[in-house]
Amino acid sequence: MPGSATAAGGDFRYTYRDRDGTEGTVTLHDPESGKCLTLPEAAVEYTQPPAHSPRNRTDATAAVFTHADCSGEVFRLRPHTGGGSARMKLRSVIFS
């Protein structure tokens, strides 16, 4: 019997810059827990700048990583109020 996916309740938001230099914001609503999520807007290290300014408004801890596939340096953002400045760069995240 397959297990059901669990979600981190709430929103996780980050800012990215596209190839034209325009900033955008993405909100992940109720993201899946326990699964590495590589951010598509920041996935390719040599052609895309990393995302920044994460805001964790979920009920789970968000571990943000400096590289895709949840690798590189990791920073943990506490539930509900965790966040980072524009200096915090990320390319992937996992919720626990």
N, C-alpha and C positions, 0 to 999 in steps of 0.2 A: 504494500500500500504506500503510495508516494506521500511524502511529507508536504505540508503546506509551507509556503514561504512566509517568513515573518518580516515585518516592516518596522522601521524606526518611525514612530508616529511624530508627525510635524514636518517642518521644512528645513532644508539645508540650502543655503544660497552662496554663490560665489560670483566673482566678476572676472571677465576675460577680455582680451583685446584681439580683434580680428586682424587679418592681413592688411587691411587698410588703416589700421590704427584706431578704429572705432571701438569704444568700450560697450560691452553688453553684460547683462546679468542673467544668470540661470538659477531657477529654483527647482530643487528636487523635492517633490511632495511625497511623504511617506516612503522614503527610499528603502530598498531591501536590506535587511540586516545580514551580516556574515558573508557578504559577497563583495569582492573588490569591484569598484566602479571607476573605470578610467574615464576622465572627463573628455568628451569628444572635441571640445573647443581648444583643448590644451594637450592632446595626446601625443602629437609628433614633436619631439624635442628639438629637432633642427630646423623646423619650419614654422612652428607656432610658439608664441611666448606662453609661459605657464599662467594659469589662473591665479587669482589673488583675492584677498579680503574675504575669507570664508566666514560664514555666520551659521552656527549650529543651533537651530531652534527645534531640534528633535528631542525625543525622550531617551536617546541613546548617546553614548560617547562616539564621537567621530574621530577616526584616526586619518589625518591627511598626510599624503606622501608627496615628496618632491619629484618623483618619477612616475611614469605610467606603470600599470600592473602592480600597484601597491609596493613599490620598491623605493630605495633611497632613504633619505632622512624622513622620520615620522614625527608628527606633532599631534598631540591629543587635545581635542576640544570637548569640554564638558557639556553635558546635556543642557538644553534650554537657553543657556547664556554664553556658551563658548564662541569665541571669534578671534580673528586675527586681522592685522592691518594690511595695507597694500604691500608691505615688505614680506608677508608670509606667502610664499609661492607654493602652488600645488598642481599636481597632474592627475591624482587619483585619491579615492577616499573609501574607507570601509567603516561600517557602523556596527557597534557591539553593545 
